[in-house]
């Protein structure tokens, strides 16, 4: 099928890989290359993208502003689920790929392109995330993954290829780590970071101050929630994307949201990644704090048992799968009563709940108080304990003490 391609839509970022890929696709497939860049909060990185793509051989360039859709339809559902992968990673790269791929397929249909391409390597997770989305949204699409085809087998060889073809790239052999940025986070990997013993240079981080350099005075903020979604900061209503961007500023200023982990990739190997997720870290803490006030114990237990599965589904690129949709409906049902306000103290890398309130709360001060009350009969606890001890007593009598 690749011999008959007339148009290919490339998911283009302007970075090292995709800058080289435009030229490589033209050389190999001799067809029209359409560059597509999703604006999901990269900021100033997008300014030269259109001009650069045209200069390096693209026939058309689409730069689509998807920030609000990204926040509303992808980040917020994931945050309602309190999703994190392997106890730490807040899935900032993983959650962006299905949206990028969805829009890429839309443009391919619009432009009559038979093929789509991406810059993900054959070792990473992103190839899976992109291609699973392509296949479910356009089963007959031709997928071209240059990293699985070409003989450019390293970052260094890509830099040499770019130099040979006069393609400007934002990476050098001296500083070859890869960076991926969006509204939710920045990820850093590869190059000098491939040594897990290597501590990242202080000047690598772009979204957050170091905790040592953060203000010596704590910052207090309040976040208001409605059905599990944050809707206001300090009483000011904001759109989803603006709310996250604002929290990035608060978190970044106070050194919040850095992690350095070795994670298990879907393809089977371990990988070291360094991440900055300031606003997302704040939202996780706030959401959890509010849920303690308004969520039933057994519902919380069941929902929490689903988090590892839900997170793994996102990490593995299965956002559009029926299992994710089923889990999302279940999780969203748990969020109906998650309404209220959380106060947080931000201080030198720490995000500390400092107060929570809700009009409808399952917390009863009168019942929980250590002072005298007429609601709870303490004598009732004896029967409760005896019933819970029944099986333990039977076990001990039958098999002896542990």
N, C-alpha and C positions, 0 to 999 in steps of 0.2 A: 504493500500500500504506500510506502514512503516514496516510491518512484513516481507517484502520481500527485504528489502534494503541490498545490499552487500557493497556499498560504499557511503560515505557522504563526500562532500567537504565543509569544514568549512572556512568561512572568518575569518582569525586568525590574531590577532594583538600582542599577547603576554601579553596583559593586564589582569586585574583581571577576567573579564567575560569569555573571550575566553580561558584563561588558565584552568579554571574550566570546561568549556564546553567539551573539548576533553575527559576528564575522564568521565564526565556525559554521553556523547553520547555512549562511549564504554560500559558503564554499562547498559544502557537502550536498545541500538539497536544491540549490539553484532556484529558489522560489522567494516569494515575498515574505518578509519577516515583519510582523506587527508587534511592537513593544507595548506591553501593558504594565503599568505601575499602580499598585493600590496604595492610596494615601490612607494609612491606618495610624498616623501619628508620628511619622519619622521626622517631622519638623523640617529644618533647613536642608536636610539631605535631599529633599525632593526638588529644590530649586533648579539644579542643573540637569535634571533627569531627561526632560523632553529634548532639549538641545543636544545633549550627549548621545541619546539613542539615535536621533536622526543623523548625527555626525558619524556614527559608527555603523550605519547601514540599514537602520529600520526605515520602512516605507511609511509607516504611520506610528503615532504614539498616543496611547490613551493613559491619562492620569486621572484616576477615579477617586473622589473624596468619599471614603467609606468609614470615617471616624465615628459618626453617630451610630451607624448600623453595627459597627464592630462593638461599640460599648453596649448598646441596647440589646442586640440579638445574640451576642456571643459572650462578652465578658460578664454581663449581669446574670444570665442563666448559670454560668459557671460559678460565679460568686454566691449565688443562692444555694448552691450545693456545697459550699466550703471546700471546693476541690483543690487538692494539692497532690503531687505525685511523689511517692517515696518519702513522705513526711516533710518535704522541704520545698520542692519546685512548684511554683504557682502557675506553670503552664502558659507563660506569656507568648512563647513562640508557637507552641502546639495549637493554641486556640485561634491563632491568626491564619493558619494555612487553609482551613476549609473555606473561609470567607474569600481569601485571595483566589483560590481555585474556582469557587462558584462564579465570581465575576469574570474570570478568565474564560470560562465556558460560555458565559453570556455573550462576551465579545466575539468569541469564535463563531457562535451561531449568527450573530449580527453581521459579521464580515464574511461569512461563507468560508471560514478556514477549516481545513480538514484535520490539521494537526495543532497540538499544543506542546510547549516545552517549558522546562524549568531548570534552575541552576543547582538543584540539590545533588549532593554527592551520592555515590553508590554505597557509602558506609553509613549514612545518616538516617534519621527518622523522617526528614521532610519529604524525601522521595515517596515514601509510603503515604504520608498525609495528602500530598498533592494528588497522587495518582488514584488513590481510593476515591477521592472526591470527583475527579474527572470521570472515572468509570461509572459511578452511580448516577451522575448527572447527564452524561453523554456517552453511553456504552460503546458507541462505534468510533469514538475519537481516536486518532493516531497520536500516541504519546512518544515524545522524543526526549530522552534523558542523556544529554551529552556526556556526563561523567561516567556513564556506563558504556559509552561507545568510543570516545576519542582516546588518543595516546598521550594526552596531557595528564600525567599521573600524579601531580603535586601542585601545591600553591606556587612553588617556585617556577615550575614549567609554565603555569598560566601567566605569571608575571613576565617571563621571557617571551611568550607568545604575544602578549599585549604590547611589549616594547617593540617587537619586530613589526607589528602592524600599526604602530603609533596610536594605540588605544590608551587613553589616560585612565589610571585606576587608583583608588584611594588606599592602596596597600603597598608596602615595600618588603623586600626580603629581610630587612632589619627588624621590622615590626609586623609580622604576618598573621597575627591572630584575627579571627573573623568576628564581626560584630553584626547583630541583628537588632533593630530598634523598632518599636511601635508605641502606641499610646500607653500600653500597660507596663512595658519593661524594656530593658536592654539585656541581650545575652552576649557573652564573650566566650570564644572557644578557639582551639587550634593554636598553632605556632608555639610560642613560649609557654602558653597555658597547658600544653599537653603533659607537662611535668607537674604532678599533683603536689609536689613539695615546693614548687615555685610560688611565692606570694606575689600577687599582681601589683604592678606599679601603681602608686597613688594617683598618677595622672591619667590612668586608664578610665576611671569612672567618670561618667558624664551626667548622670541624673542625681547623684547623692554626694553630699559632703561625707567625709569620714566622721565617725562618731566623735573622735578627738577634736575635730575642727567645728563641730556643731555648737550652737549657742549654749552658754552655761545656764541659761534660764529656760525652764520648760515652756512649751507652747500648748495651750488648751484649745481644743476644737470640739464642736458638737455636730454629729451626723444624724439626720433624720431618715427613718426608713418607712416604706409603705409596701406591705406584702413582700418583704424580703429584699426590696430594691432601695438603694440610697437615693434620696430625692433632693436633699438640701444640706448645705454646710453652714453652720452658725445661723440657721434660720433663713438662708437665702436659697431659693429654689434654683436648680441648675439642670441643664441637659445632661444626659449620661456622660458624653465625652468631655464636656467642660468640668463636670464634677470630678472625674478621674484626673484630668489635667491639673485641677486645683489641688487635689490631694497629693499628686506627685510633687508639687512645689512645697507643700507643708512637710511631706515625708523627706524629700531630698534635702531640705534645709536642716532637718534634724537628724540626718544620718541614718534614716530608716529604710530597710528593704534590701540590704546586700546579703547574698548568700554565695557560698563557694562549695560546690558539691561534686562528687563523682556519682553519676547516675547510670542506670541500666537502660541502654537504648533498646528499642523494639527489635532491631536487627540482630541483637545478641551480644554486643560488646559493651564494655563500660566506657564512659566518656566523662571528662572533667568539664564542667561548665561553671561560669561565674555570672551571676545575674543581679540586676537592680530592679526591684519592683516596689517603689516607695508607696504609691497610692494603693496598690493592691494589698500590700501588707497591712496598711491601716484599715482597709475595708474588711479584711478577714477578721481582724481583732474586734472591730465594731460589730460586725454581724454576729459573731459568736457571743459577744457580751449581751446583745439584745435577746438572742435566742434563750439564754439562761433564764430570762425573766418571763418569756411568753410561750415557750414550747413545752409541751407535755413530755415527761420523762421517757415514756416508752416510744413515742414518736421520734424523739431525738435519738434514742438508741438504735432504732431501725434505720433512720436516715443516715446516721454516722456509719452504720455497717455497709452502706452503699457507696460511701465516698471513695474508697480505693478502687472499686470497679469503675465508677463514673470517671475518675481521674485517668485511669488506664485507658479507657475508651477514647478520651480526648488525646492523650499522649500518643496513642497508636494510630490516630488519624481516622477514627470512625465516628466523627461528629454526625454525619448524615445517616448513620445506621439505625435500624429499627430499635435496637437495644438502647441506644442513647436517648431516642425519643421517648421510649417507655419509661426509662429512669427519670427523664426530665419531668414528665407529667407527675410521677410519684413525688419527686422532690418539690416541685412547685406547689403541690397540694399541702405540703408541710409548712409553706410560707404564708398562707392566708392570714394568719394572726401575728406575723412578725412585723408589727407596727410600733414605732416608738422612737426614742432619741437616746443616743449614746454620747457621753462625754469622754474624751480621751486626752491623756497627757503624753505629749511627744517630747522625748528627752534623750539626746545622745544615743541614738540607735534603738531606743526602747519605745514601744507603743503600749501604754498602760491604760486600761479602762479606769475611768475616774468617776463613773456615775452612769446610771441607766434608768430610764423611766418609760412607762407605757400607760395609756388610758385603760387598757384591759391587760391585767397582769395576773399570772398564776402564783405570784409571790404574795403571801399573806404575812404581813408584819405581826399581826396579832397572834397568828398560829405559830410562827417561828420564834417568837420572843421568848427569852429566858425569864421574863417577868411573869407574874401571875396572870392566868387567862381562864376564860370559861368555855374555850372551844375544844381544846385538846385534853383528853384524860390520860395522864401519864401512866396510870395503872393498866391501861389497855395494852401497853407495850409488852407486858409479861406474856400474854397469850400469843402475841405476834412472834416473839422470840422463841417460845416453846414450839410452835408449829414449824418454824424454820429450822429448828434444831432436831426435829423428829428424824429426818433421814440420816443426819449425822450420828445420832445416838444409835440408830439401827445398824449403821455401818460399823461403828466402834464395837458394839456388842457382838457382831457377827465375825468381824475380821481382826479385831484388836485395834489398839491405838496406833496411829501413824508413827 
